[in-house]
């Protein structure tokens, strides 16, 4: 059963587990479980996704309960009147604060985007990054005497595909567990040392003005026990409240 973290007469949000697809895709024909269908069955009614999370990313995923509510919330996203907050566990000691304004060329899938324009100009992309915690483990890695990690707060101002992952790679602080934009040697070490194999990117909150009530809504999702256990091993705080 999916964890529902927000619900009213128009919208419902879940804490999507890492590894769960949002909806059915012909690119993943072997998959049998999808957040959209699972939530529909759980609620006993149709749901309409208003944004998406990458399959390996966990956290707040918002659905509308009608096509009209989906249209109105989509407009909130289009207008940029929404604050999305993520936490990412990255390699290295990230800087205290950095705002990256780096356009990104659209990532096209060889199959799904076969007929798309391959020469489309890069799209503007901005992300604010704040380093919350750093940790150094006295374990030699390659030519270095220790291995370093940071927990980074991420506020994407635009919504490009894999924006946070690509921006952090550009800054040389790749997200642990990112097989496409990360450091696979560090990914392997992390799995061997912490026994957790997933993308360490968490959509922790979504903040917006409700299209109908006009109230400011903040929806939060837990990091979960596995991540808190890793935080403890890295010498960081151990309760969910510490990461809100």
Helices and strands as residue ranges (DSSP letters): E 4-7, E 11-16, G 26-28, H 35-43, E 48-49, E 58-64, H 67-78, E 82-91, E 97-101, E 126-137, E 147-156, H 163-170, H 184-194, E 201-209, E 216-220, H 225-233, G 240-243
